[in-house]
Amino acid sequence: MRSGVGRALLEHALQTACALGYRFMDFESDPNAEGFYRKMGAVRIGERPTPISGQSERVLPKMRFELKESQ
């Protein structure tokens, strides 16, 4: 964490998806990683309930990157 590896991997994935002609990248995020993805430009488009033991109200954020040709 905080070493730039996650950013580099994400940027590579976004560039690859864009080169393949995709316009969006949708995914579910760990709740603790949502801030990272928002900082990288993703927007929250929904959520999915994922209760676990001790966290009956837990949800996974559904996120989206809009891909641009310059990525």
C-alpha positions, 0 to 999 in steps of 0.5 A: 500500500502507498507504493504506487503498485496498485495505481500502476496495475489499475492504469495498465488495466484501464489502458488495455480495456480502452485499447480493446474498445471497451467504453466502461469498466464496471466492477465491485469494490471492497468497501475499504478500497472504494476511496482509492477507486474514487481517487482514481476517477471511478464513480459509484453506480450502485451496491450489492448486499454482502452480509458476513458474520458480524456485519449484516448490513455490509455492502459492496460498492459497484463502481465504474470507470468511463474509458477515454481514448487517451488512457 
